[in-house]
């Protein structure tokens, strides 16, 4: 157990500074970084993704998944509008006549309908994205509280008791990592191997729901401490409430993951955008002529990009650049737990003096 703990300490040495190096200067430096991040897009990207890219990456990486989905349609709209311009130049009657005021009004009324649908699609997707972020923020707070309370409240009667507490706190951090892998549909991997015993790791590879198994181990440890008179019933209830909060947050994330927006919304919206970009050149060609292709391509690219953004952020737990930075959040949780383990509660100091 001690050897495994030392391995983890060495692995995350850069994440968790020692108590001697943490002082008021580090706090001032963190505040300065946050202030700089509010003024720099690159620093905002680092704050969100955990790394500092160059300026070209800031622009291209978020749209790397957007361009393959939008560019083919944009080319089609441009080619179609150019064909309309060519036919109009050759004398074919492809433009909507001035007498077609009713049809023109219908087209411009359709602008409002399409705009409202795009706003609804984007807002709904953003609500799901933001709800996922709030759930993970709640997970960070719940894990901090649970780890702190276990470290302070549970009494240590022997060195083995302290090792069990350390192992349990690492399991709490492992819950967040297992939850990340579970939401991404990924199997248990080496991220969890150093945070638990070998038997627990093998067991976790066999179960269908790893986060739930870890929550069971944490609850079982708390019950054992109560049976050994290291916790009273009120403390046990309070700690079990925090464990239940972890499971509730997991359920909230699963609800977002397994309840996507109805497919018909995306299909209808995509069809309406296509129909709009097919009819629009017929309305514009009489006025802008050869510019119809460029204008139609720009309009189509804009509408499809907004529609695609909604599809990108409605499932926020993936590993794309537009998803939640779950790796950064999990590293934060692990560093917080490691920091708590480095603390020595006053109760433990008093107990060691009595034993001496």
C-alpha positions as CSV (number, residue, x, y, z in Angstrom):
1,X,0.0,0.0,0.0
2,X,2.8,2.4,0.9
3,X,4.7,1.6,-2.3
4,X,1.6,2.3,-4.4
5,X,1.0,5.6,-2.6
6,X,4.6,6.7,-3.2
7,X,4.2,5.8,-6.9
8,X,1.2,8.1,-7.2
9,X,3.0,10.8,-5.3
10,X,5.8,10.7,-7.8
11,X,3.5,10.6,-10.8
12,X,1.5,13.6,-9.8
13,X,4.4,15.6,-8.2
14,X,3.9,18.4,-10.8
15,X,0.2,18.6,-10.0
16,X,0.4,18.7,-6.2
17,X,3.0,21.0,-4.8
18,X,4.4,20.5,-1.3
19,X,3.2,22.4,1.7
20,X,6.5,24.2,2.0
21,X,6.3,25.6,-1.5
22,X,2.7,26.7,-1.2
23,X,2.5,30.2,0.1
24,X,0.8,33.5,-0.5
25,X,2.9,34.1,-3.6
26,X,1.3,31.0,-5.3
27,X,-2.1,32.4,-4.6
28,X,-1.2,35.7,-6.0
29,X,0.2,34.0,-9.1
30,X,-3.1,32.0,-9.6
31,X,-5.1,35.2,-9.3
32,X,-2.9,36.8,-11.9
33,X,-3.3,33.9,-14.3
34,X,-7.0,34.1,-14.0
35,X,-7.0,37.8,-14.7
36,X,-4.7,37.3,-17.7
37,X,-7.0,34.5,-18.9
38,X,-9.9,36.9,-19.1
39,X,-8.0,39.1,-21.5
40,X,-6.4,36.4,-23.7
41,X,-8.1,33.8,-25.9
42,X,-5.0,31.6,-25.7
43,X,-5.0,31.6,-21.9
44,X,-8.7,31.0,-21.8
45,X,-8.1,27.9,-24.0
46,X,-5.4,26.7,-21.5
47,X,-7.7,27.3,-18.6
48,X,-10.3,25.2,-20.3
49,X,-8.3,22.5,-22.0
50,X,-5.2,22.4,-19.7
51,X,-2.7,23.3,-22.4
52,X,-1.4,26.4,-24.2
53,X,-1.8,26.2,-28.0
54,X,-0.5,28.6,-30.6
55,X,-2.9,31.1,-32.2
56,X,-3.6,29.0,-35.2
57,X,-4.7,26.0,-33.1
58,X,-7.0,28.3,-31.1
59,X,-8.9,29.0,-34.4
60,X,-8.6,25.7,-36.2
61,X,-9.0,23.1,-33.4
62,X,-12.5,24.0,-32.3
63,X,-13.8,23.9,-36.0
64,X,-11.9,20.8,-37.0
65,X,-15.0,18.7,-36.6
66,X,-17.3,21.4,-38.2
67,X,-15.6,21.8,-41.6
68,X,-16.0,18.3,-42.9
69,X,-19.7,18.3,-42.1
70,X,-20.4,21.8,-43.5
71,X,-18.0,22.3,-46.5
72,X,-19.6,19.8,-48.8
73,X,-23.0,21.4,-48.5
74,X,-21.4,24.9,-48.8
75,X,-19.8,23.9,-52.1
76,X,-23.2,22.5,-53.3
77,X,-25.0,25.7,-52.4
78,X,-22.4,27.8,-54.2
79,X,-22.5,25.6,-57.3
80,X,-26.2,25.6,-57.4
81,X,-26.4,29.4,-57.0
82,X,-23.8,29.8,-59.7
83,X,-25.9,27.7,-62.0
84,X,-28.9,29.9,-61.3
85,X,-26.8,33.0,-62.1
86,X,-25.7,31.4,-65.3
87,X,-29.2,30.5,-66.4
88,X,-30.4,34.0,-65.6
89,X,-27.5,35.5,-67.6
90,X,-28.5,33.3,-70.6
91,X,-32.0,34.7,-70.5
92,X,-33.9,32.0,-68.7
93,X,-36.7,33.1,-66.4
94,X,-35.3,31.7,-63.1
95,X,-35.7,34.7,-60.9
96,X,-38.9,35.3,-58.9
97,X,-40.8,38.0,-60.8
98,X,-41.6,41.4,-59.3
99,X,-45.2,40.4,-59.4
100,X,-44.5,37.5,-57.0
101,X,-44.7,39.7,-53.9
102,X,-46.7,37.1,-52.0
103,X,-44.0,34.5,-52.5
104,X,-41.3,37.0,-51.6
105,X,-43.1,37.7,-48.3
106,X,-43.3,34.0,-47.7
107,X,-39.6,33.6,-48.1
108,X,-38.7,36.5,-45.8
109,X,-41.2,35.2,-43.2
110,X,-39.5,31.9,-43.5
111,X,-36.3,33.7,-42.3
112,X,-37.9,34.3,-39.0
113,X,-39.1,30.7,-38.6
114,X,-35.7,29.3,-39.5
115,X,-34.0,31.7,-37.1
116,X,-36.2,30.8,-34.2
117,X,-35.7,27.1,-34.9
118,X,-31.9,27.6,-34.9
119,X,-32.0,29.5,-31.7
120,X,-34.1,26.8,-30.1
121,X,-31.7,24.1,-31.2
122,X,-28.6,25.9,-30.0
123,X,-30.2,27.0,-26.7
124,X,-31.4,23.5,-26.0
125,X,-28.0,22.0,-26.7
126,X,-26.2,24.7,-24.6
127,X,-28.6,23.9,-21.7
128,X,-27.5,20.3,-21.8
129,X,-23.8,21.3,-22.0
130,X,-24.1,23.7,-19.1
131,X,-26.1,21.2,-17.0
132,X,-23.3,18.7,-17.5
133,X,-20.7,21.3,-16.4
134,X,-22.8,22.1,-13.3
135,X,-23.0,18.4,-12.5
136,X,-19.2,18.0,-12.7
137,X,-18.7,21.1,-10.7
138,X,-20.9,19.6,-8.0
139,X,-18.9,16.4,-8.2
140,X,-15.7,18.3,-7.5
141,X,-17.3,19.9,-4.4
142,X,-18.8,16.7,-3.2
143,X,-15.5,14.8,-3.5
144,X,-13.6,17.5,-1.7
145,X,-16.1,17.5,1.2
146,X,-16.2,13.7,1.4
147,X,-12.4,13.3,1.3
148,X,-11.9,16.1,3.9
149,X,-14.6,14.6,6.3
150,X,-13.2,11.1,6.0
151,X,-9.7,12.3,6.6
152,X,-10.7,14.4,9.7
153,X,-13.5,12.4,11.3
154,X,-12.5,8.8,11.1
155,X,-10.3,7.9,14.0
156,X,-6.9,6.1,13.5
157,X,-6.1,3.4,16.0
158,X,-3.1,2.0,14.1
159,X,-0.9,2.7,11.0
160,X,-3.1,0.3,9.1
161,X,-6.1,2.5,9.7
162,X,-4.3,5.4,8.1
163,X,-3.4,3.3,5.1
164,X,-7.1,2.3,4.7
165,X,-8.1,6.0,4.9
166,X,-5.5,6.8,2.2
167,X,-6.8,4.0,0.0
168,X,-10.4,5.1,0.4
169,X,-9.5,8.7,-0.5
170,X,-7.8,7.5,-3.6
171,X,-11.0,5.5,-4.4
172,X,-12.9,8.7,-4.2
173,X,-10.7,10.2,-6.8
174,X,-11.0,7.0,-8.8
175,X,-14.8,7.5,-8.8
176,X,-14.4,10.6,-10.9
177,X,-12.1,9.0,-13.4
178,X,-14.3,5.9,-13.6
179,X,-17.3,8.1,-14.2
180,X,-15.4,9.9,-17.0
181,X,-14.6,6.6,-18.7
182,X,-18.1,5.3,-18.2
183,X,-19.7,8.4,-19.8
184,X,-17.3,8.1,-22.7
185,X,-18.0,4.4,-23.2
186,X,-14.3,3.6,-22.6
187,X,-13.1,0.5,-20.7
188,X,-11.2,0.6,-17.4
189,X,-7.6,1.6,-18.1
190,X,-4.3,2.4,-16.5
191,X,-5.6,5.7,-15.1
192,X,-7.3,3.7,-12.4
193,X,-4.7,1.1,-11.8
194,X,-2.5,3.2,-9.5
195,X,-5.5,4.4,-7.5
196,X,-6.5,1.0,-6.0
197,X,-5.3,-2.5,-5.2
198,X,-4.6,-5.1,-7.8
199,X,-7.6,-7.1,-6.8
200,X,-9.9,-4.1,-6.9
201,X,-8.6,-3.2,-10.4
202,X,-9.3,-6.7,-11.7
203,X,-12.7,-6.6,-10.2
204,X,-13.4,-3.3,-11.8
205,X,-12.5,-4.7,-15.2
206,X,-15.2,-7.3,-14.8
207,X,-18.2,-5.3,-13.6
208,X,-20.7,-3.6,-15.9
209,X,-20.8,-0.3,-13.9
210,X,-17.3,0.6,-12.5
211,X,-18.4,3.9,-10.8
212,X,-21.1,2.2,-8.9
213,X,-18.7,-0.5,-7.8
214,X,-16.4,2.1,-6.4
215,X,-19.2,3.9,-4.6
216,X,-20.1,0.5,-3.1
217,X,-16.5,0.1,-1.8
218,X,-16.5,3.6,-0.3
219,X,-19.9,2.9,1.5
220,X,-18.7,-0.5,2.7
221,X,-15.6,1.1,4.2
222,X,-17.7,3.7,6.1
223,X,-19.9,1.0,7.5
224,X,-16.9,-1.0,8.7
225,X,-15.6,2.1,10.5
226,X,-19.0,2.5,12.2
227,X,-18.9,-1.1,13.2
228,X,-15.4,-0.6,14.7
229,X,-16.7,2.4,16.7
230,X,-14.6,4.9,14.6
231,X,-17.7,6.6,13.5
232,X,-21.0,7.3,15.3
233,X,-24.3,7.0,13.6
234,X,-24.6,10.7,12.9
235,X,-21.2,10.9,11.2
236,X,-22.0,7.7,9.2
237,X,-25.2,9.3,8.0
238,X,-23.5,12.5,7.0
239,X,-20.8,10.7,5.1
240,X,-23.3,8.3,3.4
241,X,-25.2,11.4,2.3
242,X,-22.1,12.6,0.4
243,X,-21.6,9.2,-1.2
244,X,-25.2,9.3,-2.3
245,X,-24.6,12.7,-3.8
246,X,-21.8,11.3,-5.9
247,X,-24.2,8.6,-7.2
248,X,-26.9,11.2,-7.9
249,X,-24.5,13.3,-9.9
250,X,-23.6,10.2,-11.9
251,X,-27.3,9.6,-12.6
252,X,-27.7,13.1,-13.7
253,X,-24.9,12.8,-16.2
254,X,-26.3,9.5,-17.4
255,X,-29.7,11.1,-18.0
256,X,-28.0,13.7,-20.3
257,X,-26.0,11.0,-22.1
258,X,-28.9,8.6,-22.6
259,X,-31.6,11.2,-23.5
260,X,-30.5,12.9,-26.6
261,X,-32.7,15.4,-28.4
262,X,-35.2,13.7,-30.7
263,X,-33.7,12.9,-34.0
264,X,-36.6,14.6,-35.9
265,X,-35.4,18.0,-34.7
266,X,-32.1,17.7,-36.4
267,X,-33.6,16.2,-39.6
268,X,-36.3,18.9,-40.0
269,X,-33.9,21.7,-39.3
270,X,-31.4,20.4,-41.8
271,X,-34.1,20.0,-44.4
272,X,-35.4,23.5,-43.8
273,X,-31.9,25.0,-44.2
274,X,-31.4,23.1,-47.5
275,X,-34.8,24.2,-48.9
276,X,-34.0,27.8,-47.8
277,X,-30.7,27.8,-49.6
278,X,-32.3,26.4,-52.7
279,X,-35.0,29.0,-52.9
280,X,-32.8,32.0,-51.8
281,X,-30.8,32.3,-55.1
282,X,-34.1,32.6,-57.0
283,X,-34.9,35.7,-54.9
284,X,-31.4,37.2,-55.1
285,X,-30.3,36.6,-58.6
286,X,-32.2,39.5,-60.1
287,X,-30.4,41.9,-57.9
288,X,-26.9,40.6,-57.3
289,X,-26.6,38.4,-60.4
290,X,-23.0,36.8,-60.4
291,X,-22.7,37.4,-56.6
292,X,-25.5,35.0,-55.9
293,X,-23.1,32.0,-55.5
294,X,-20.9,33.7,-53.0
295,X,-23.9,35.0,-51.0
296,X,-25.7,31.7,-51.0
297,X,-22.5,29.9,-49.9
298,X,-22.0,32.3,-47.1
299,X,-25.6,32.0,-45.9
300,X,-25.6,28.2,-46.2
301,X,-22.2,27.9,-44.3
302,X,-23.5,30.2,-41.5
303,X,-26.8,28.3,-41.0
304,X,-25.3,24.9,-41.2
305,X,-22.5,25.9,-38.8
306,X,-25.0,27.0,-36.2
307,X,-27.0,23.8,-36.7
308,X,-23.8,21.7,-36.4
309,X,-22.7,23.5,-33.2
310,X,-25.9,22.4,-31.5
311,X,-25.1,18.8,-32.4
312,X,-21.6,19.2,-31.1
313,X,-22.3,20.5,-27.6
314,X,-25.5,18.5,-26.9
315,X,-23.4,15.5,-25.8
316,X,-20.7,17.2,-23.6
317,X,-18.9,14.2,-22.2
318,X,-16.8,13.2,-25.2
319,X,-13.1,13.8,-25.8
320,X,-13.4,16.3,-28.6
321,X,-12.1,19.8,-28.3
322,X,-15.7,21.2,-28.0
323,X,-16.7,18.9,-25.1
324,X,-16.2,19.4,-21.4
325,X,-12.6,19.3,-20.2
326,X,-13.1,16.1,-18.1
327,X,-9.4,15.2,-18.1
328,X,-8.6,18.6,-16.6
329,X,-11.4,18.3,-14.0
330,X,-10.3,14.8,-13.0
331,X,-6.7,16.0,-12.6
332,X,-8.0,18.8,-10.4
333,X,-9.9,16.2,-8.3
334,X,-6.9,14.0,-7.9
335,X,-4.6,16.8,-7.0
336,X,-7.1,18.0,-4.3
337,X,-7.3,14.5,-2.8
338,X,-3.5,14.2,-2.8
339,X,-3.3,17.5,-1.1
340,X,-5.8,16.4,1.6
341,X,-3.7,13.2,2.2
342,X,-0.7,15.4,2.8
343,X,-2.4,17.2,5.7
344,X,-2.3,15.9,9.2
345,X,-5.4,16.5,11.3
346,X,-5.1,17.8,14.9
347,X,-6.9,14.7,16.1
348,X,-4.3,12.4,14.6
349,X,-1.5,14.5,16.2
350,X,-3.2,14.2,19.6
351,X,-3.7,10.5,19.1
352,X,0.0,10.0,18.2
353,X,1.1,11.9,21.3
354,X,-1.1,9.7,23.6
355,X,0.2,6.5,22.0
356,X,3.8,7.8,22.6
